[in-house]
C-alpha cells in the first residue's frame, strides 16, 4: 500500500531501504484474533528487533506510518539500540483522540457495507485478519486510554514528525505532545491538504523532508543504510 514510495526513497536518498509487512498484513503470516491490546508494544519490543537482526542491520533510521509510527516510537523510546540513529514518524498515534475513534468506526461501516473490503483485499493475503486486527483493537473500550507519552519522552535520537492538516485519524495535538514531552532534537512538518497518508497524498514534500533529514543525520556515517 506504500506503492513506489520505498523505491523512490532509496533512489533519492542514496541509501538502502528495507520495507516489511507486519504479521497479519500483506503476504506475511496471519495472526490469531483478537489481537492483544498491547499489540503495538508487542510488535515494537518483540518483533522489530528480530527483523533488524534477521536483516543484519548495523545502523538505520526507522521510518513508520500510523500504527507503524507508534511502533517505531515505542522501540526508539523503550530500547537502547545503538543501530537506530534516527526516527521518522508519519501520521503517528501517541494517544487516542476522538477523531481517531470516529474515523475508525466509519471505516468499519465502509468495510462491512461498502467496498473497502474489496479494495483492501488486493493488498493482503487475509484481508479480514488485516482489517479486524486493527479495527477491533482500536474500537475496544479498553484501548481508549492507550498512550505512549513515556516512549516519546525517552527517545534520544533525532526525530522527524510529519502530519497532514486534514488527517482523518489524528490532529496537530499529536505534534503538541511531542513538543511537550520530547528531549531529543525534533523536526516537525505539518503538510497542507494532506490526509492520513503523507507518502501518498503529498509524496514529493514527504520525500524531500525524509531525504533531507536522512542526509543531514547520516552525513558522518559512511555506508549507512536507512530502514523503512
N, C-alpha and C positions, 0 to 999 in steps of 0.2 A: 504493500500500500504506500510505500515511500516512493514508488515509481523510480525515476532515474536519479533521484537526489543523492544517494550514496556514491554513485559513479561520478556525478558532477563534483561532489565534494572532494573526491580523490583527485580528479583531474585538475581542479582549480587550486587546490591546496598543495598538491605535490606529495601528499602523504598517503599511506595505505589506509584503507577503510575496511573494517570488519563489521558486517551487519548480520544480525542473527534474529530469528523468531523465538520468542519465549515459549515454554511449554504451553500447549493449548492454542497456539496461533500458527498461521501459515502451514507449513508441512512438518512442523515439529510434532513430537509425541503429544497426544492429548493428556488431559488431567482429569482426575475424578472431581465431580461436582457434588455439593457446592464447594467452592474454594474457601479456605480459611480466610477470615477477615484480616489476618496478618500476611496475606499473600505477597504484598509488596515488600515487606520486610524479609519474608522467606526468599523471594527472588533476589533481593539485594545481598543478603548475608550468606545464603547457601548456594545459589545457582551462579550468580555473576562471577565470583572468584574462580569457580570451576571453569567457566567459559574462558576467562583470561589465562588460566593455567593451561587448558587444553590447546589454546591457540598460541601458546608460548609467547605471550605478550610481555615485553620488557618495560616499555614506557608507553603511556597513552593519554589521550583526552577522552573522557566518557561523554557521549552525546546521546541524549534521550528526549523523547517526546511524550507528553501527557503522563500516563502511568509510568512509562519508561523514564521520564524525567524525575519522577518521585523516587523510583528505584535507584537511579544513579545518585541522587541526593542522599538517600539513606546510606548507600555504600560509602560515598566520599565522606560523609559525616560520622559514620559509625565504625569504619575500619581504617587503620593506619596502613595504607597500601602505597608504598613509595613508587609503584608503577604508575599511579594515577597522578598526572601533573596538572590537570585542569578539568573543568566541568562545563558542559554546555547543556542547558535545560530549556526546552521549548514547551510553552503552554503547561508549565508544571503545576502539580497539585501539592501544596504544602499543608492545606487543610481543606475541609469540605465546606463549600458555600451553597447557599440556597439555589443559586443559578445552576450549579452542578446537578443537584438533585432534580430540578425541573427539567433540564435537558435530558438527563438520563431516563426519566420517566417518559418523556416524549419519544426517546429512541426505542424504548420497549414497545410502545404502541406502534411505531413505524415498523418494527421488526415483526410483530405479531399480526398486524393488519395491513401493512403496506408492502413495499418492495425492497425494504432494507435487507431482509434475509437473502433475497436473490442477488442483490448487488454485492454483498459480502462473501457469498459462497465461493466466488471465483478466486478469493484470496486465501481461503482456509480449508484445510483438509477436513475438519469437523467444525462447521460454522456455528452449530448450536453450542458447542463447548466454548468456542472463542467468544461468542456474544454473551452467553449467560454467565460464564466465569467472571466477566467484568460487570455486567449489568446487575446481576443478582447480588453480588457483593456490595456494590455501591448503594443499592436500594435497601439493604438490610438495615433495620433501625440501629443495630449495634455499631454500624460503621459511621454514624452521624458525627461522633466525636473524634474521629480519626484526624490526627495532625502530626507533623514532623518538625515542629519548631526546633527541637533539640538537635536534630540532624543538621539543619541549616546553621545553627549556632556553632557546631563543631567542625564545619568544613574549613580546611586550612590551605586549600589550593585556589587559584584564581577561578572565577566563575562568570559565565555569560548567561544571562537570563533573557529569553525572547518571548514576548507575549503579544497577541493580537488584540487590538482595541475592540473587536467585535467577537471575541471568543465566547462561544455559547456555553462553555463549561467552566469558565472562571473569569475573574475580573482583575483589575490592577491591584486589588487588595493582596494578591499573591506577591506582587513586587514590593508592596509596603512591608510585608512580613520580612522579606529579605533585607530591606533597609534597616528594619528594627533589630533583627536578630544576628545578622552575619558579622563576622570579624575578618573574613577573607576579602581580598580585592574582588570587587564585583562590577561588571559592566551590565547595563540594562538597556534593552531595546524594546520599545512599545511601537508596534507596527500599525499604521493606519489601514483601514479597510481590510483587515485580516481577521479570519475566524480562528478556529481551534488548531489548524494545521499550518503554521507559518511556512513549512517546507513545501507545501502545496499551493497555498494562497499567495504567498509572496516569496517564491523561490529565489529570485535574484537578490533581494535585500537580505534574505536569510543566509544565503551562501556567502555573500560579501561579508556579513558580520562574523560568521563562523571562521571563514578563511583568514580574515584579518586577526581575529582572536588567536587562532592556532599558530599562525606565522610569528606573531609577536611573542607568544608564550614559549614556543619551541625553538626560538632563534639560537638558543645556547645548547641545544640538544641534537647533535648531528645524528642523522639516521633514525630519528624518532618517527613512529607510525601511529597516528591517532586511531581511535576506535569509535565507530558509530553504532 
